Amino acid sequence: QKARRALNESESDYEFRDFFKDQLSDSEIRELSKLTSVDEMFAWRSPSSKAYRDLRGKASDDELIELMVKEPRLIRRPILTNGDEIVFGFKQGAYDDII
């Protein structure tokens, strides 16, 4: 909610996507991973990831991407990207820099 409010207040054009309803594909996650590491994209602190925490530092990028495709709750959110930079979670200063 904070992220959308900040974007609305900035009057920036943006596309909102609820990726629980419109899931990210394997190729979309791979495209986002060009801007950051797959490990950073994975929601390690989420309750949904509890069963996978022992994989941290052991699983390959392909394995983590496969998990995120199957279970969107394993993707950190919200995601803000302008195509060149990416921010996970809401960080006002980082949002100001990217929009």
Backbone as ProteinMPNN parsed JSONL, in Angstrom:
{"seq_chain_A": "QKARRALNESESDYEFRDFFKDQLSDSEIRELSKLTSVDEMFAWRSPSSKAYRDLRGKASDDELIELMVKEPRLIRRPILTNGDEIVFGFKQGAYDDII", "coords_chain_A": {"N_chain_A": [[0.814, -1.192, 0.0], [1.922, 1.274, 0.818], [3.825, 1.621, -1.152], [2.324, 1.878, -3.55], [0.906, 4.172, -2.91], [2.993, 6.044, -2.725], [3.883, 6.016, -5.384], [1.586, 6.934, -6.694], [1.41, 9.506, -5.588], [3.698, 10.625, -6.635], [3.016, 11.024, -9.181], [3.93, 9.538, -11.26], [4.018, 7.499, -14.191], [3.017, 4.18, -14.046], [2.879, 0.598, -14.025], [0.758, -1.527, -12.431], [0.922, -4.746, -11.113], [-0.544, -7.599, -9.982], [0.988, -10.224, -8.944], [0.078, -12.536, -7.854], [-2.277, -13.102, -8.979], [-1.693, -12.784, -11.645], [0.718, -14.417, -12.514], [4.328, -14.255, -12.463], [6.333, -15.293, -15.138], [8.757, -17.874, -15.874], [10.645, -16.798, -17.679], [10.247, -14.047, -17.258], [11.056, -13.731, -14.598], [13.717, -14.439, -14.883], [14.545, -12.339, -16.516], [14.234, -10.148, -14.768], [16.174, -10.923, -12.976], [18.49, -10.159, -14.16], [18.988, -7.68, -13.265], [19.557, -7.89, -10.625], [20.529, -10.203, -8.015], [19.377, -13.599, -8.033], [19.115, -14.702, -5.535], [18.667, -12.402, -3.986], [16.148, -11.744, -4.877], [14.57, -13.734, -3.859], [12.306, -14.419, -1.275], [13.463, -14.796, 1.502], [12.918, -14.283, 4.206], [10.233, -14.517, 4.455], [7.31, -16.081, 5.829], [6.375, -18.072, 4.147], [8.635, -19.116, 3.02], [9.864, -20.691, 4.838], [10.189, -23.511, 4.76], [12.164, -23.72, 2.903], [14.488, -22.522, 3.698], [16.857, -23.824, 4.366], [18.044, -24.155, 1.955], [19.369, -21.893, 1.279], [22.143, -20.402, -0.13], [22.897, -22.826, -1.123], [21.182, -23.788, -3.117], [20.772, -23.668, -6.661], [20.522, -20.913, -9.017], [18.64, -21.59, -10.965], [17.099, -23.503, -9.611], [15.974, -21.941, -7.547], [14.522, -20.086, -9.058], [12.669, -21.795, -10.265], [11.191, -22.532, -7.988], [10.103, -20.012, -7.299], [8.502, -19.495, -9.516], [6.565, -21.474, -9.224], [5.52, -20.822, -6.72], [4.498, -17.821, -5.99], [4.616, -16.375, -3.601], [7.134, -16.598, -2.698], [8.64, -14.684, -3.843], [10.209, -11.628, -3.319], [8.471, -8.68, -2.433], [6.913, -5.428, -2.56], [7.837, -5.111, -6.051], [9.723, -2.778, -7.76], [10.632, -1.528, -10.801], [12.468, 0.136, -13.346], [13.399, -0.845, -15.59], [16.108, -0.536, -15.796], [16.99, -0.417, -13.217], [16.236, -1.938, -10.033], [14.075, -2.362, -7.253], [13.314, -3.94, -4.249], [10.708, -4.414, -1.93], [9.439, -1.667, 0.066], [11.069, 1.292, -0.036], [11.412, 4.49, 0.615], [13.417, 6.43, -0.156], [14.844, 4.986, -2.107], [12.811, 4.574, -3.93], [12.333, 7.214, -4.707], [14.692, 7.704, -6.079], [14.492, 5.995, -8.27], [12.152, 6.595, -9.634]], "CA_chain_A": [[0.0, 0.0, 0.0], [2.805, 2.442, 0.866], [4.484, 1.748, -2.449], [1.363, 2.425, -4.519], [0.614, 5.549, -2.51], [4.151, 6.854, -3.123], [3.873, 6.132, -6.841], [0.474, 7.814, -7.059], [1.762, 10.866, -5.192], [4.767, 11.111, -7.514], [2.378, 11.207, -10.481], [4.675, 8.771, -12.259], [3.295, 6.428, -14.866], [3.49, 2.862, -13.639], [1.973, -0.524, -14.261], [0.592, -2.38, -11.258], [0.657, -6.145, -11.452], [-0.721, -8.502, -8.847], [1.515, -11.47, -9.486], [-0.616, -13.711, -7.322], [-3.328, -13.36, -9.969], [-1.027, -12.807, -12.948], [2.039, -14.859, -12.061], [5.515, -14.027, -13.279], [6.809, -16.498, -15.82], [10.173, -18.191, -15.741], [11.441, -15.83, -18.449], [10.151, -12.733, -16.611], [11.921, -13.761, -13.414], [15.097, -14.41, -15.385], [14.8, -10.973, -16.992], [14.442, -9.336, -13.566], [17.42, -11.335, -12.315], [19.614, -9.467, -14.799], [19.171, -6.431, -12.525], [19.909, -8.222, -9.243], [20.76, -11.642, -7.89], [18.195, -14.419, -7.76], [19.061, -14.814, -4.078], [18.043, -11.19, -3.458], [14.735, -11.772, -5.26], [13.883, -14.77, -3.086], [11.805, -13.889, 0.006], [13.986, -15.704, 2.526], [12.345, -14.015, 5.533], [8.796, -14.755, 4.404], [6.867, -17.35, 6.423], [6.212, -19.055, 3.071], [9.925, -19.697, 2.631], [10.432, -21.423, 5.974], [10.567, -24.87, 4.354], [13.259, -23.665, 1.931], [15.615, -21.74, 4.225], [18.1, -24.604, 4.362], [18.595, -24.102, 0.6], [20.093, -20.637, 1.071], [23.565, -20.606, -0.386], [23.113, -24.165, -1.681], [20.365, -23.984, -4.317], [21.19, -22.926, -7.855], [19.561, -19.911, -9.475], [17.558, -22.293, -11.66], [16.224, -24.125, -8.606], [15.218, -20.879, -6.873], [13.559, -19.556, -10.027], [11.6, -22.793, -10.376], [10.35, -22.393, -6.794], [9.368, -18.746, -7.374], [7.463, -19.638, -10.541], [5.506, -22.306, -8.648], [4.952, -20.191, -5.525], [4.819, -16.391, -6.033], [4.89, -15.822, -2.267], [8.57, -16.697, -2.472], [9.265, -13.532, -4.494], [10.121, -10.413, -2.499], [7.549, -7.702, -2.992], [6.663, -5.14, -3.973], [8.968, -4.927, -6.955], [9.669, -1.585, -8.598], [11.739, -1.49, -11.755], [12.324, 1.018, -14.5], [14.083, -1.551, -16.667], [17.55, -0.427, -15.572], [17.208, -0.594, -11.784], [15.164, -2.685, -9.381], [13.977, -2.21, -5.8], [12.381, -4.86, -3.599], [10.215, -3.817, -0.698], [9.227, -0.227, -0.063], [12.104, 2.151, 0.545], [11.077, 5.782, 0.016], [14.572, 7.015, -0.832], [15.131, 4.204, -3.308], [11.732, 4.862, -4.873], [12.579, 8.553, -5.238], [15.803, 7.609, -7.027], [14.157, 5.199, -9.459], [11.057, 7.216, -10.387]], "C_chain_A": [[0.86, 1.258, 0.0], [3.441, 2.691, -0.493], [3.54, 2.367, -3.473], [1.018, 3.862, -4.192], [1.756, 6.477, -2.949], [4.189, 7.054, -4.636], [2.753, 7.052, -7.312], [0.799, 9.268, -6.745], [2.839, 11.457, -6.089], [4.244, 11.442, -8.904], [3.173, 10.545, -11.606], [3.748, 7.769, -12.929], [3.881, 5.105, -14.393], [2.43, 1.832, -13.958], [1.941, -1.367, -12.998], [0.28, -3.787, -11.729], [0.578, -6.958, -10.172], [-0.239, -9.874, -9.302], [1.057, -12.702, -8.734], [-1.727, -14.099, -8.296], [-2.746, -13.522, -11.369], [0.446, -13.129, -12.692], [3.149, -14.497, -13.038], [5.958, -15.352, -13.892], [8.288, -16.712, -15.522], [11.013, -17.131, -16.456], [11.376, -14.43, -17.843], [11.034, -12.666, -15.366], [13.384, -13.723, -13.843], [15.471, -13.012, -15.889], [15.051, -10.036, -15.812], [15.773, -9.667, -12.901], [18.656, -10.741, -12.988], [19.949, -8.174, -14.056], [19.617, -6.657, -11.088], [20.199, -9.717, -9.167], [19.438, -12.366, -7.619], [18.02, -14.567, -6.254], [18.389, -13.588, -3.454], [16.549, -11.143, -3.781], [13.921, -12.717, -4.377], [13.531, -14.226, -1.702], [12.2, -14.808, 1.156], [13.343, -15.505, 3.888], [10.833, -14.229, 5.584], [8.441, -16.061, 5.113], [6.714, -18.457, 5.371], [7.513, -19.753, 2.712], [10.542, -20.568, 3.717], [10.941, -22.811, 5.572], [11.791, -24.893, 3.439], [14.519, -22.982, 2.466], [16.927, -22.505, 4.247], [18.755, -24.633, 2.976], [19.455, -22.865, 0.365], [21.593, -20.904, 0.958], [23.888, -21.95, -1.013], [22.378, -24.365, -3.006], [20.911, -23.145, -5.47], [20.14, -21.867, -8.187], [18.372, -20.582, -10.152], [16.576, -22.921, -10.676], [15.371, -23.072, -7.896], [14.17, -20.279, -7.8], [12.389, -20.513, -10.179], [10.647, -22.7, -9.184], [9.508, -21.12, -6.854], [8.263, -18.784, -8.424], [6.279, -20.417, -9.971], [4.787, -21.622, -7.496], [5.355, -18.716, -5.467], [5.091, -15.759, -4.666], [6.379, -15.862, -1.922], [9.345, -15.566, -3.154], [9.103, -12.319, -3.582], [9.233, -9.397, -3.204], [7.373, -6.531, -2.05], [7.974, -5.009, -4.749], [8.726, -3.64, -7.73], [10.882, -1.628, -9.509], [11.423, -0.489, -12.851], [13.014, 0.401, -15.717], [15.595, -1.53, -16.535], [17.926, -0.692, -14.125], [16.022, -1.345, -11.2], [15.246, -2.466, -7.875], [12.953, -3.221, -5.309], [11.97, -4.258, -2.277], [10.009, -2.331, -0.912], [10.312, 0.512, 0.697], [11.94, 3.511, -0.117], [12.247, 6.385, -0.753], [14.907, 6.303, -2.126], [14.056, 4.437, -4.363], [11.948, 6.226, -5.512], [13.67, 8.514, -6.302], [15.397, 6.948, -8.337], [13.022, 5.816, -10.284], [11.463, 8.612, -10.711]], "O_chain_A": [[0.571, 2.206, -0.73], [3.577, 3.835, -0.926], [3.927, 3.29, -4.19], [0.855, 4.685, -5.093], [1.513, 7.561, -3.479], [4.495, 8.148, -5.111], [2.948, 7.856, -8.224], [0.501, 10.16, -7.538], [2.884, 12.672, -6.28], [4.939, 12.064, -9.707], [3.088, 10.956, -12.763], [2.814, 7.256, -12.312], [5.1, 4.937, -14.348], [1.253, 2.147, -14.136], [2.973, -1.862, -12.547], [-0.529, -3.989, -12.634], [1.522, -6.995, -9.382], [-0.973, -10.604, -9.968], [1.583, -13.795, -8.948], [-2.074, -15.273, -8.421], [-3.251, -14.304, -12.174], [1.298, -12.241, -12.659], [2.95, -14.439, -14.251], [5.952, -16.392, -13.234], [8.968, -15.835, -14.989], [11.985, -16.626, -15.894], [12.361, -13.693, -17.908], [11.685, -11.651, -15.117], [14.196, -13.039, -13.22], [16.603, -12.566, -15.698], [15.973, -9.221, -15.85], [16.423, -8.791, -12.33], [19.755, -10.817, -12.438], [21.048, -7.638, -14.193], [20.014, -5.711, -10.406], [20.115, -10.413, -10.179], [18.509, -11.798, -7.044], [16.894, -14.559, -5.756], [17.625, -13.722, -2.498], [15.773, -10.558, -3.026], [12.723, -12.514, -4.179], [14.38, -13.636, -1.034], [11.359, -15.514, 1.712], [13.229, -16.46, 4.657], [10.228, -14.131, 6.651], [9.181, -17.04, 5.016], [6.902, -19.636, 5.672], [7.499, -20.854, 2.163], [11.626, -21.12, 3.531], [12.015, -23.227, 6.007], [12.388, -25.947, 3.221], [15.514, -22.878, 1.749], [17.997, -21.903, 4.156], [19.892, -25.084, 2.838], [20.184, -22.79, -0.624], [22.209, -21.533, 1.818], [25.032, -22.194, -1.397], [22.886, -25.03, -3.909], [21.442, -22.053, -5.267], [19.012, -21.921, -7.697], [17.227, -20.187, -9.936], [15.364, -22.875, -10.886], [14.181, -23.288, -7.669], [13.051, -19.996, -7.372], [11.237, -20.082, -10.218], [9.43, -22.782, -9.354], [8.329, -21.142, -6.501], [7.209, -18.176, -8.242], [5.125, -20.06, -10.207], [3.586, -21.814, -7.31], [6.426, -18.387, -4.957], [5.732, -14.711, -4.59], [6.819, -15.23, -0.962], [10.57, -15.503, -3.05], [7.999, -12.017, -3.128], [9.253, -9.281, -4.429], [7.661, -6.643, -0.858], [9.049, -4.823, -4.18], [7.648, -3.438, -8.289], [12.017, -1.749, -9.048], [10.268, -0.295, -13.23], [13.186, 1.057, -16.744], [16.287, -2.387, -17.083], [19.037, -1.136, -13.834], [14.943, -1.385, -11.792], [16.331, -2.395, -7.299], [11.867, -3.347, -5.874], [12.787, -3.659, -1.578], [10.367, -1.796, -1.962], [10.451, 0.372, 1.913], [12.291, 3.675, -1.285], [12.075, 6.808, -1.896], [15.22, 6.943, -3.13], [14.355, 4.491, -5.556], [11.769, 6.383, -6.72], [13.581, 9.213, -7.311], [15.907, 7.306, -9.399], [12.937, 5.588, -11.49], [10.704, 9.345, -11.345]]}, "name": "protein", "num_of_chains": 1, "seq": "QKARRALNESESDYEFRDFFKDQLSDSEIRELSKLTSVDEMFAWRSPSSKAYRDLRGKASDDELIELMVKEPRLIRRPILTNGDEIVFGFKQGAYDDII"}
